[in-house]
Amino acid sequence: MSAGLTFDNCNHSKDPIVGCALEGIATTVAGIKDVSIVIQSPQGCASTVAAGYDAHEVDFT
């Protein structure tokens, strides 16, 4: 699964959990059908969550 993920803003680990925990979790959870996702995080993390949701074509709002 992680072979298809891209981490454009991560210069270190490409692991979906270690590289950017929030993006890794959002990408993983966004792949589960019929769930609601609530993530509390700093405002700057919104772009990484959006990237995770976009990977699965999930509505961000």
Secondary structure, 3 states (H helix, E strand, C coil): CHHHCCCCCCCCCCCCCCCCHHHHHHHHHHCCCCCCCCCCCCHHHHHHHHHHHHHCCCCCC
